[in-house]
Amino acid sequence: MSDFKKYQCKECEHIYDEEKGDPDSGLAPGTRWNDIPDTWSCPICGAPKDFFKQME
């Protein structure tokens, strides 16, 4: 399954890319959005996970 998706923060427009992950936040490359804990927040502005929307 290699159809990685991207999610954009509605607050600061930071993009979470499943393929790249977010190693600085402890999310390894390939970490799927649904596998990220609900307590995770945007590494740029601190917005909660539910402030992100899936990009087309």
C-alpha distance matrix in Angstrom:
0.0 3.8 5.9 8.1 11.3 14.8 17.6 21.3 24.3 26.9 29.6 29.2 26.2 24.3 20.6 17.9 14.9 11.8 11.1 14.8 15.4 19.2 20.6 24.1 23.3 21.6 18.0 16.1 13.7 10.2 12.0 10.7 13.7 14.3 14.6 17.3 20.8 22.9 25.5 23.6 25.4 25.2 26.2 28.4 30.4 29.6 28.6 26.8 23.1 24.1 25.6 22.2 20.9 17.6 18.2 17.9
3.8 0.0 3.8 5.6 9.2 12.5 15.8 19.2 22.4 25.2 27.7 26.9 23.8 21.8 18.1 15.7 12.3 9.8 8.3 12.1 13.5 17.3 18.8 22.3 21.9 20.6 16.9 14.9 11.9 8.8 11.3 10.5 13.4 14.9 15.2 17.3 21.0 23.0 25.4 23.0 24.3 23.6 24.3 26.2 28.4 28.1 27.2 25.9 22.4 23.6 24.5 20.9 19.6 16.3 16.2 16.0
5.9 3.8 0.0 3.8 6.4 10.0 13.2 16.7 20.0 22.5 25.3 24.7 21.5 20.0 16.2 14.2 11.1 9.2 8.8 12.6 13.8 17.4 19.6 22.7 22.1 21.4 17.6 16.3 13.3 10.2 12.0 10.2 12.1 13.8 15.1 16.8 20.5 21.9 24.5 22.2 23.1 22.2 23.4 25.0 26.9 26.7 25.4 24.2 20.6 21.3 22.1 18.4 16.7 13.1 12.8 12.3
8.1 5.6 3.8 0.0 3.8 7.0 10.2 13.6 16.8 19.6 22.2 21.4 18.3 16.5 12.7 10.6 7.4 5.5 5.7 9.2 10.2 13.7 16.2 19.2 18.5 18.1 14.3 13.3 10.4 7.7 9.2 7.7 9.4 11.9 12.9 14.0 17.8 19.2 21.5 18.9 19.6 18.6 19.7 21.3 23.3 23.1 22.0 21.0 17.5 18.7 19.2 15.5 14.3 11.1 11.0 11.6
11.3 9.2 6.4 3.8 0.0 3.8 6.8 10.3 13.6 16.1 18.9 18.4 15.2 13.9 10.2 8.5 6.3 5.8 7.6 10.2 10.6 13.6 16.7 19.0 18.1 18.3 14.7 14.6 12.1 10.0 10.3 8.1 8.1 11.0 12.8 13.3 16.8 17.5 19.9 17.3 17.5 16.3 17.9 19.2 20.8 20.8 19.2 18.3 14.9 15.7 15.9 12.2 10.6 7.3 7.4 8.5
14.8 12.5 10.0 7.0 3.8 0.0 3.8 6.7 10.2 12.8 15.4 14.7 11.5 10.2 6.5 5.6 4.5 6.2 8.4 9.7 9.9 12.0 15.5 17.2 16.4 17.4 14.1 14.7 12.5 11.3 11.2 9.7 8.6 12.1 13.8 13.1 16.4 16.7 18.6 15.7 15.2 13.4 15.0 15.8 17.4 17.8 16.3 16.0 13.0 13.9 13.4 9.6 8.5 6.0 5.6 8.2
17.6 15.8 13.2 10.2 6.8 3.8 0.0 3.8 6.8 9.4 12.1 12.0 9.2 8.3 5.5 5.1 6.6 8.3 11.3 11.9 11.1 12.2 15.9 17.0 15.6 17.1 14.2 15.7 14.3 13.5 12.3 10.6 8.2 11.4 13.5 12.1 14.7 14.3 16.1 13.4 12.4 10.7 13.1 13.7 14.6 14.8 12.9 12.6 9.8 10.4 9.6 5.8 5.3 4.3 5.4 9.0
21.3 19.2 16.7 13.6 10.3 6.7 3.8 0.0 3.8 6.2 8.8 8.4 5.5 5.6 4.4 6.3 8.7 11.4 14.0 13.8 13.1 13.3 17.1 17.3 16.2 18.4 16.1 17.9 16.8 16.5 15.4 14.0 11.5 14.5 16.5 14.4 16.5 15.6 16.7 14.0 12.0 9.6 11.9 11.6 12.1 13.0 11.1 11.8 10.0 10.5 8.3 5.2 5.4 6.4 6.5 10.2
24.3 22.4 20.0 16.8 13.6 10.2 6.8 3.8 0.0 3.8 5.4 5.8 4.6 5.2 6.4 8.0 11.4 13.8 16.7 15.9 14.5 13.8 17.4 16.9 15.4 18.2 16.5 19.0 18.5 18.7 16.9 15.9 12.8 15.5 17.2 14.6 15.8 14.3 14.9 12.4 9.7 7.2 10.1 9.3 8.9 9.8 7.6 8.9 8.3 8.8 5.8 4.3 6.6 9.1 10.0 13.7
26.9 25.2 22.5 19.6 16.1 12.8 9.4 6.2 3.8 0.0 3.8 6.0 5.6 8.1 9.6 11.7 14.8 17.2 20.1 19.5 18.3 17.6 21.2 20.5 19.0 21.8 20.2 22.7 22.2 22.2 20.4 18.9 15.7 18.0 20.1 17.5 18.4 16.3 16.9 15.0 12.2 10.1 13.1 11.8 10.3 11.4 8.6 10.1 10.2 9.3 5.7 5.8 7.0 10.3 11.0 14.2
29.6 27.7 25.3 22.2 18.9 15.4 12.1 8.8 5.4 3.8 0.0 3.8 6.0 8.1 10.9 13.0 16.5 19.1 21.8 20.7 19.2 17.8 21.1 19.7 18.3 21.5 20.6 23.4 23.3 23.8 21.9 20.9 17.7 20.1 21.7 18.7 19.1 16.9 16.7 14.8 11.4 9.1 11.6 9.6 7.4 9.1 6.8 9.6 10.9 10.8 7.1 8.3 10.5 13.7 14.4 17.7
29.2 26.9 24.7 21.4 18.4 14.7 12.0 8.4 5.8 6.0 3.8 0.0 3.8 5.6 9.0 11.7 15.0 18.1 20.4 18.7 17.8 16.1 19.3 17.8 17.1 20.5 19.6 22.1 21.7 22.7 21.3 20.9 18.1 21.0 22.2 19.1 20.0 18.5 18.1 15.5 12.0 8.8 10.2 7.5 6.5 9.4 8.5 11.6 12.6 13.3 9.8 9.9 12.0 14.4 14.4 17.7
26.2 23.8 21.5 18.3 15.2 11.5 9.2 5.5 4.6 5.6 6.0 3.8 0.0 3.8 6.2 9.5 12.3 15.6 17.7 16.5 16.1 15.2 18.6 17.9 17.3 20.3 18.8 20.8 19.9 20.5 19.5 18.8 16.3 19.5 20.9 18.3 19.9 18.7 18.9 16.1 13.1 9.7 11.3 9.2 9.4 11.8 10.6 12.9 12.7 13.3 10.0 8.7 9.9 11.6 10.9 14.2
24.3 21.8 20.0 16.5 13.9 10.2 8.3 5.6 5.2 8.1 8.1 5.6 3.8 0.0 3.8 6.7 9.7 13.0 14.9 13.2 12.6 11.5 14.8 14.1 13.8 16.8 15.3 17.3 16.5 17.5 16.6 16.5 14.4 17.8 18.7 15.9 17.7 17.2 17.1 13.8 11.1 7.5 8.4 6.9 8.5 10.5 10.2 12.2 11.7 13.3 10.7 8.9 10.7 11.9 11.5 15.0
20.6 18.1 16.2 12.7 10.2 6.5 5.5 4.4 6.4 9.6 10.9 9.0 6.2 3.8 0.0 3.8 6.2 9.6 11.5 10.4 10.2 10.1 13.8 14.1 13.7 16.0 13.8 15.2 13.9 14.4 13.8 13.5 11.8 15.5 16.5 14.3 16.8 16.8 17.4 14.0 12.1 9.1 10.1 9.9 11.7 13.0 12.3 13.4 11.8 13.4 11.5 8.6 9.5 9.5 8.9 12.3
17.9 15.7 14.2 10.6 8.5 5.6 5.1 6.3 8.0 11.7 13.0 11.7 9.5 6.7 3.8 0.0 3.8 6.4 8.9 8.0 6.9 7.3 11.1 12.1 11.3 13.0 10.4 11.8 10.7 11.0 10.1 10.0 8.6 12.3 12.9 10.9 13.8 14.3 15.1 11.6 10.8 8.6 9.6 10.8 12.8 13.1 12.6 12.7 10.4 12.6 11.8 8.6 9.9 9.4 9.8 13.2
14.9 12.3 11.1 7.4 6.3 4.5 6.6 8.7 11.4 14.8 16.5 15.0 12.3 9.7 6.2 3.8 0.0 3.8 5.4 5.4 5.8 8.0 11.3 13.3 13.0 13.8 10.7 10.9 8.6 8.5 8.8 8.9 8.8 12.6 13.1 12.0 15.5 16.6 17.8 14.4 14.2 12.3 12.8 14.1 16.5 16.8 16.3 16.2 13.5 15.5 15.0 11.6 11.8 10.1 9.9 12.4
11.8 9.8 9.2 5.5 5.8 6.2 8.3 11.4 13.8 17.2 19.1 18.1 15.6 13.0 9.6 6.4 3.8 0.0 3.8 5.5 5.0 8.4 11.1 13.8 13.1 12.9 9.2 8.9 6.7 5.3 5.5 5.5 6.7 10.1 10.1 10.1 13.8 15.5 17.1 14.1 14.9 13.9 14.6 16.6 18.8 18.4 17.9 17.0 13.8 15.8 16.3 12.9 13.1 11.0 11.6 13.8
11.1 8.3 8.8 5.7 7.6 8.4 11.3 14.0 16.7 20.1 21.8 20.4 17.7 14.9 11.5 8.9 5.4 3.8 0.0 3.8 5.8 9.4 11.3 14.4 14.6 14.0 10.5 8.9 5.4 4.6 7.1 8.2 10.3 13.4 13.0 13.2 17.0 19.0 20.4 17.2 17.9 16.7 16.7 18.5 21.2 21.2 21.0 20.4 17.4 19.6 19.8 16.4 16.3 13.9 13.8 15.3
14.8 12.1 12.6 9.2 10.2 9.7 11.9 13.8 15.9 19.5 20.7 18.7 16.5 13.2 10.4 8.0 5.4 5.5 3.8 0.0 3.8 6.5 8.2 11.1 11.9 11.8 8.9 7.5 4.5 6.3 8.1 10.1 11.6 15.0 14.1 13.4 16.8 18.9 19.6 16.1 16.4 14.8 14.1 15.9 19.0 19.1 19.6 19.5 17.0 19.6 19.5 16.4 17.1 15.3 15.2 17.3
15.4 13.5 13.8 10.2 10.6 9.9 11.1 13.1 14.5 18.3 19.2 17.8 16.1 12.6 10.2 6.9 5.8 5.0 5.8 3.8 0.0 3.8 6.1 9.0 8.8 8.5 5.4 5.2 4.1 5.9 5.7 8.1 9.2 12.4 11.1 9.9 13.2 15.4 15.9 12.5 13.3 12.3 11.7 14.3 17.0 16.6 17.1 16.5 14.1 17.0 17.3 14.5 15.8 14.7 15.4 18.0
19.2 17.3 17.4 13.7 13.6 12.0 12.2 13.3 13.8 17.6 17.8 16.1 15.2 11.5 10.1 7.3 8.0 8.4 9.4 6.5 3.8 0.0 3.8 5.5 5.5 6.4 4.8 6.3 6.9 9.4 8.4 10.9 11.1 14.1 12.6 10.3 12.8 14.8 14.4 10.8 11.1 10.0 8.6 11.4 14.3 13.8 15.0 14.9 13.2 16.6 16.6 14.4 16.5 16.2 17.0 20.1
20.6 18.8 19.6 16.2 16.7 15.5 15.9 17.1 17.4 21.2 21.1 19.3 18.6 14.8 13.8 11.1 11.3 11.1 11.3 8.2 6.1 3.8 0.0 3.8 5.3 4.8 4.9 5.3 7.2 10.4 9.9 13.1 14.0 16.5 14.2 12.3 14.4 16.9 16.1 12.7 13.5 12.8 10.7 13.6 16.7 16.0 17.8 17.7 16.3 19.9 20.0 18.1 20.3 19.9 20.7 23.6
24.1 22.3 22.7 19.2 19.0 17.2 17.0 17.3 16.9 20.5 19.7 17.8 17.9 14.1 14.1 12.1 13.3 13.8 14.4 11.1 9.0 5.5 3.8 0.0 3.8 5.6 7.3 8.9 10.9 14.0 13.0 15.8 15.9 18.4 16.3 13.7 15.0 17.0 15.4 12.0 12.2 11.4 8.4 11.2 14.3 13.7 16.2 16.6 16.0 19.7 19.5 18.2 20.9 21.1 21.9 25.2
23.3 21.9 22.1 18.5 18.1 16.4 15.6 16.2 15.4 19.0 18.3 17.1 17.3 13.8 13.7 11.3 13.0 13.1 14.6 11.9 8.8 5.5 5.3 3.8 0.0 3.8 5.7 8.7 11.2 13.6 11.5 13.9 13.5 15.6 13.5 10.5 11.3 13.3 11.6 8.4 9.2 9.3 7.2 10.8 13.2 11.7 13.8 13.6 12.9 16.7 17.0 16.0 18.9 19.4 20.9 24.3
21.6 20.6 21.4 18.1 18.3 17.4 17.1 18.4 18.2 21.8 21.5 20.5 20.3 16.8 16.0 13.0 13.8 12.9 14.0 11.8 8.5 6.4 4.8 5.6 3.8 0.0 3.8 6.3 9.6 11.9 9.9 12.9 13.4 15.0 12.2 9.9 11.0 13.9 12.6 10.0 11.8 12.6 10.9 14.6 16.9 15.2 16.9 16.0 14.8 18.5 19.4 18.1 20.7 20.7 22.3 25.4
18.0 16.9 17.6 14.3 14.7 14.1 14.2 16.1 16.5 20.2 20.6 19.6 18.8 15.3 13.8 10.4 10.7 9.2 10.5 8.9 5.4 4.8 4.9 7.3 5.7 3.8 0.0 3.8 6.6 8.3 6.2 9.2 10.1 12.0 9.4 7.7 10.0 12.9 12.7 9.8 11.7 12.1 11.3 14.8 17.1 15.6 16.6 15.5 13.5 16.9 17.9 16.0 18.1 17.6 19.2 22.1
16.1 14.9 16.3 13.3 14.6 14.7 15.7 17.9 19.0 22.7 23.4 22.1 20.8 17.3 15.2 11.8 10.9 8.9 8.9 7.5 5.2 6.3 5.3 8.9 8.7 6.3 3.8 0.0 3.8 6.2 5.7 9.5 11.6 13.6 10.9 10.3 13.0 16.2 16.4 13.5 15.4 15.4 14.3 17.5 20.2 19.1 20.1 19.1 16.7 20.0 20.9 18.6 20.1 19.0 20.1 22.6
13.7 11.9 13.3 10.4 12.1 12.5 14.3 16.8 18.5 22.2 23.3 21.7 19.9 16.5 13.9 10.7 8.6 6.7 5.4 4.5 4.1 6.9 7.2 10.9 11.2 9.6 6.6 3.8 0.0 3.8 5.6 8.8 11.3 13.9 12.0 11.9 15.2 18.0 18.7 15.6 16.9 16.3 15.4 18.1 21.0 20.4 21.0 20.2 17.6 20.5 21.1 18.2 19.2 17.5 18.1 20.2
10.2 8.8 10.2 7.7 10.0 11.3 13.5 16.5 18.7 22.2 23.8 22.7 20.5 17.5 14.4 11.0 8.5 5.3 4.6 6.3 5.9 9.4 10.4 14.0 13.6 11.9 8.3 6.2 3.8 0.0 3.8 6.1 9.3 11.5 10.1 11.0 14.6 17.4 18.8 16.0 17.7 17.4 17.3 20.0 22.5 21.7 21.7 20.4 17.3 19.7 20.7 17.6 18.0 15.9 16.7 18.4
12.0 11.3 12.0 9.2 10.3 11.2 12.3 15.4 16.9 20.4 21.9 21.3 19.5 16.6 13.8 10.1 8.8 5.5 7.1 8.1 5.7 8.4 9.9 13.0 11.5 9.9 6.2 5.7 5.6 3.8 0.0 3.8 6.6 8.4 6.5 7.2 10.8 13.6 15.1 12.6 14.7 15.0 15.4 18.4 20.4 19.1 19.0 17.3 14.2 16.7 18.1 15.4 16.3 14.7 16.3 18.5
10.7 10.5 10.2 7.7 8.1 9.7 10.6 14.0 15.9 18.9 20.9 20.9 18.8 16.5 13.5 10.0 8.9 5.5 8.2 10.1 8.1 10.9 13.1 15.8 13.9 12.9 9.2 9.5 8.8 6.1 3.8 0.0 3.8 5.5 5.3 6.8 10.5 12.6 14.9 12.9 14.8 15.2 16.5 19.2 20.8 19.4 18.5 16.5 12.9 14.7 16.5 13.6 13.9 12.0 14.0 16.0
13.7 13.4 12.1 9.4 8.1 8.6 8.2 11.5 12.8 15.7 17.7 18.1 16.3 14.4 11.8 8.6 8.8 6.7 10.3 11.6 9.2 11.1 14.0 15.9 13.5 13.4 10.1 11.6 11.3 9.3 6.6 3.8 0.0 3.8 5.4 5.4 8.8 9.9 12.5 10.6 12.1 12.7 14.6 17.1 18.2 16.7 15.3 13.1 9.4 11.0 12.8 10.1 10.6 9.4 12.1 14.6
14.3 14.9 13.8 11.9 11.0 12.1 11.4 14.5 15.5 18.0 20.1 21.0 19.5 17.8 15.5 12.3 12.6 10.1 13.4 15.0 12.4 14.1 16.5 18.4 15.6 15.0 12.0 13.6 13.9 11.5 8.4 5.5 3.8 0.0 3.8 5.5 7.8 8.9 12.2 11.4 13.7 15.1 17.3 20.0 20.6 18.6 17.0 14.1 10.5 11.5 14.2 12.2 12.6 11.6 14.8 16.9
14.6 15.2 15.1 12.9 12.8 13.8 13.5 16.5 17.2 20.1 21.7 22.2 20.9 18.7 16.5 12.9 13.1 10.1 13.0 14.1 11.1 12.6 14.2 16.3 13.5 12.2 9.4 10.9 12.0 10.1 6.5 5.3 5.4 3.8 0.0 3.8 6.4 9.0 11.4 10.6 13.5 15.2 16.7 19.9 20.9 18.6 17.8 15.0 11.7 13.6 16.3 14.4 15.5 14.6 17.5 19.8
17.3 17.3 16.8 14.0 13.3 13.1 12.1 14.4 14.6 17.5 18.7 19.1 18.3 15.9 14.3 10.9 12.0 10.1 13.2 13.4 9.9 10.3 12.3 13.7 10.5 9.9 7.7 10.3 11.9 11.0 7.2 6.8 5.4 5.5 3.8 0.0 3.8 6.5 8.3 6.8 9.8 11.6 13.1 16.4 17.2 14.9 14.3 11.6 8.7 11.3 13.6 12.2 14.0 14.0 16.8 19.7
20.8 21.0 20.5 17.8 16.8 16.4 14.7 16.5 15.8 18.4 19.1 20.0 19.9 17.7 16.8 13.8 15.5 13.8 17.0 16.8 13.2 12.8 14.4 15.0 11.3 11.0 10.0 13.0 15.2 14.6 10.8 10.5 8.8 7.8 6.4 3.8 0.0 3.8 5.2 5.6 9.1 12.0 13.7 17.0 17.3 14.3 13.7 10.6 8.5 11.0 13.8 13.4 15.7 16.4 19.5 22.5
22.9 23.0 21.9 19.2 17.5 16.7 14.3 15.6 14.3 16.3 16.9 18.5 18.7 17.2 16.8 14.3 16.6 15.5 19.0 18.9 15.4 14.8 16.9 17.0 13.3 13.9 12.9 16.2 18.0 17.4 13.6 12.6 9.9 8.9 9.0 6.5 3.8 0.0 3.8 5.5 8.1 11.3 13.7 16.6 16.0 12.8 11.5 7.9 6.2 8.0 11.1 11.5 14.0 15.5 18.8 22.0
25.5 25.4 24.5 21.5 19.9 18.6 16.1 16.7 14.9 16.9 16.7 18.1 18.9 17.1 17.4 15.1 17.8 17.1 20.4 19.6 15.9 14.4 16.1 15.4 11.6 12.6 12.7 16.4 18.7 18.8 15.1 14.9 12.5 12.2 11.4 8.3 5.2 3.8 0.0 3.8 6.4 10.1 12.0 15.0 14.3 10.7 10.4 7.3 7.2 9.8 12.1 13.0 16.2 17.9 21.0 24.4
23.6 23.0 22.2 18.9 17.3 15.7 13.4 14.0 12.4 15.0 14.8 15.5 16.1 13.8 14.0 11.6 14.4 14.1 17.2 16.1 12.5 10.8 12.7 12.0 8.4 10.0 9.8 13.5 15.6 16.0 12.6 12.9 10.6 11.4 10.6 6.8 5.6 5.5 3.8 0.0 3.8 7.0 8.6 11.9 11.9 8.8 8.9 6.7 5.9 9.5 11.0 11.1 14.4 15.9 18.6 22.1
25.4 24.3 23.1 19.6 17.5 15.2 12.4 12.0 9.7 12.2 11.4 12.0 13.1 11.1 12.1 10.8 14.2 14.9 17.9 16.4 13.3 11.1 13.5 12.2 9.2 11.8 11.7 15.4 16.9 17.7 14.7 14.8 12.1 13.7 13.5 9.8 9.1 8.1 6.4 3.8 0.0 3.8 6.2 8.7 8.2 5.2 5.4 4.5 5.2 8.7 8.8 9.5 13.2 15.2 17.5 21.2
25.2 23.6 22.2 18.6 16.3 13.4 10.7 9.6 7.2 10.1 9.1 8.8 9.7 7.5 9.1 8.6 12.3 13.9 16.7 14.8 12.3 10.0 12.8 11.4 9.3 12.6 12.1 15.4 16.3 17.4 15.0 15.2 12.7 15.1 15.2 11.6 12.0 11.3 10.1 7.0 3.8 0.0 3.8 5.4 5.7 4.6 5.1 6.3 6.8 9.9 8.6 8.5 12.1 14.1 15.7 19.5
26.2 24.3 23.4 19.7 17.9 15.0 13.1 11.9 10.1 13.1 11.6 10.2 11.3 8.4 10.1 9.6 12.8 14.6 16.7 14.1 11.7 8.6 10.7 8.4 7.2 10.9 11.3 14.3 15.4 17.3 15.4 16.5 14.6 17.3 16.7 13.1 13.7 13.7 12.0 8.6 6.2 3.8 0.0 3.8 6.1 5.8 8.2 9.7 10.3 13.6 12.4 12.0 15.4 16.9 18.0 21.7
28.4 26.2 25.0 21.3 19.2 15.8 13.7 11.6 9.3 11.8 9.6 7.5 9.2 6.9 9.9 10.8 14.1 16.6 18.5 15.9 14.3 11.4 13.6 11.2 10.8 14.6 14.8 17.5 18.1 20.0 18.4 19.2 17.1 20.0 19.9 16.4 17.0 16.6 15.0 11.9 8.7 5.4 3.8 0.0 3.8 6.0 8.2 11.0 12.1 14.7 12.6 12.4 15.6 17.4 18.0 21.6
30.4 28.4 26.9 23.3 20.8 17.4 14.6 12.1 8.9 10.3 7.4 6.5 9.4 8.5 11.7 12.8 16.5 18.8 21.2 19.0 17.0 14.3 16.7 14.3 13.2 16.9 17.1 20.2 21.0 22.5 20.4 20.8 18.2 20.6 20.9 17.2 17.3 16.0 14.3 11.9 8.2 5.7 6.1 3.8 0.0 3.8 5.6 9.1 11.3 13.3 10.8 11.8 15.1 17.7 18.6 22.3
29.6 28.1 26.7 23.1 20.8 17.8 14.8 13.0 9.8 11.4 9.1 9.4 11.8 10.5 13.0 13.1 16.8 18.4 21.2 19.1 16.6 13.8 16.0 13.7 11.7 15.2 15.6 19.1 20.4 21.7 19.1 19.4 16.7 18.6 18.6 14.9 14.3 12.8 10.7 8.8 5.2 4.6 5.8 6.0 3.8 0.0 3.8 6.4 9.0 11.4 9.9 11.4 15.1 17.7 19.3 23.1
28.6 27.2 25.4 22.0 19.2 16.3 12.9 11.1 7.6 8.6 6.8 8.5 10.6 10.2 12.3 12.6 16.3 17.9 21.0 19.6 17.1 15.0 17.8 16.2 13.8 16.9 16.6 20.1 21.0 21.7 19.0 18.5 15.3 17.0 17.8 14.3 13.7 11.5 10.4 8.9 5.4 5.1 8.2 8.2 5.6 3.8 0.0 3.8 6.6 8.1 6.3 8.4 12.1 15.1 17.0 20.8
26.8 25.9 24.2 21.0 18.3 16.0 12.6 11.8 8.9 10.1 9.6 11.6 12.9 12.2 13.4 12.7 16.2 17.0 20.4 19.5 16.5 14.9 17.7 16.6 13.6 16.0 15.5 19.1 20.2 20.4 17.3 16.5 13.1 14.1 15.0 11.6 10.6 7.9 7.3 6.7 4.5 6.3 9.7 11.0 9.1 6.4 3.8 0.0 3.8 5.5 5.6 7.8 11.5 14.3 16.9 20.5
23.1 22.4 20.6 17.5 14.9 13.0 9.8 10.0 8.3 10.2 10.9 12.6 12.7 11.7 11.8 10.4 13.5 13.8 17.4 17.0 14.1 13.2 16.3 16.0 12.9 14.8 13.5 16.7 17.6 17.3 14.2 12.9 9.4 10.5 11.7 8.7 8.5 6.2 7.2 5.9 5.2 6.8 10.3 12.1 11.3 9.0 6.6 3.8 0.0 3.8 5.4 5.8 9.1 11.4 14.3 17.8
24.1 23.6 21.3 18.7 15.7 13.9 10.4 10.5 8.8 9.3 10.8 13.3 13.3 13.3 13.4 12.6 15.5 15.8 19.6 19.6 17.0 16.6 19.9 19.7 16.7 18.5 16.9 20.0 20.5 19.7 16.7 14.7 11.0 11.5 13.6 11.3 11.0 8.0 9.8 9.5 8.7 9.9 13.6 14.7 13.3 11.4 8.1 5.5 3.8 0.0 3.8 5.3 7.7 10.5 13.8 17.0
25.6 24.5 22.1 19.2 15.9 13.4 9.6 8.3 5.8 5.7 7.1 9.8 10.0 10.7 11.5 11.8 15.0 16.3 19.8 19.5 17.3 16.6 20.0 19.5 17.0 19.4 17.9 20.9 21.1 20.7 18.1 16.5 12.8 14.2 16.3 13.6 13.8 11.1 12.1 11.0 8.8 8.6 12.4 12.6 10.8 9.9 6.3 5.6 5.4 3.8 0.0 3.8 6.7 10.2 12.6 16.0
22.2 20.9 18.4 15.5 12.2 9.6 5.8 5.2 4.3 5.8 8.3 9.9 8.7 8.9 8.6 8.6 11.6 12.9 16.4 16.4 14.5 14.4 18.1 18.2 16.0 18.1 16.0 18.6 18.2 17.6 15.4 13.6 10.1 12.2 14.4 12.2 13.4 11.5 13.0 11.1 9.5 8.5 12.0 12.4 11.8 11.4 8.4 7.8 5.8 5.3 3.8 0.0 3.8 6.8 9.2 12.8
20.9 19.6 16.7 14.3 10.6 8.5 5.3 5.4 6.6 7.0 10.5 12.0 9.9 10.7 9.5 9.9 11.8 13.1 16.3 17.1 15.8 16.5 20.3 20.9 18.9 20.7 18.1 20.1 19.2 18.0 16.3 13.9 10.6 12.6 15.5 14.0 15.7 14.0 16.2 14.4 13.2 12.1 15.4 15.6 15.1 15.1 12.1 11.5 9.1 7.7 6.7 3.8 0.0 3.8 6.3 9.5
17.6 16.3 13.1 11.1 7.3 6.0 4.3 6.4 9.1 10.3 13.7 14.4 11.6 11.9 9.5 9.4 10.1 11.0 13.9 15.3 14.7 16.2 19.9 21.1 19.4 20.7 17.6 19.0 17.5 15.9 14.7 12.0 9.4 11.6 14.6 14.0 16.4 15.5 17.9 15.9 15.2 14.1 16.9 17.4 17.7 17.7 15.1 14.3 11.4 10.5 10.2 6.8 3.8 0.0 3.8 6.6
18.2 16.2 12.8 11.0 7.4 5.6 5.4 6.5 10.0 11.0 14.4 14.4 10.9 11.5 8.9 9.8 9.9 11.6 13.8 15.2 15.4 17.0 20.7 21.9 20.9 22.3 19.2 20.1 18.1 16.7 16.3 14.0 12.1 14.8 17.5 16.8 19.5 18.8 21.0 18.6 17.5 15.7 18.0 18.0 18.6 19.3 17.0 16.9 14.3 13.8 12.6 9.2 6.3 3.8 0.0 3.8
17.9 16.0 12.3 11.6 8.5 8.2 9.0 10.2 13.7 14.2 17.7 17.7 14.2 15.0 12.3 13.2 12.4 13.8 15.3 17.3 18.0 20.1 23.6 25.2 24.3 25.4 22.1 22.6 20.2 18.4 18.5 16.0 14.6 16.9 19.8 19.7 22.5 22.0 24.4 22.1 21.2 19.5 21.7 21.6 22.3 23.1 20.8 20.5 17.8 17.0 16.0 12.8 9.5 6.6 3.8 0.0
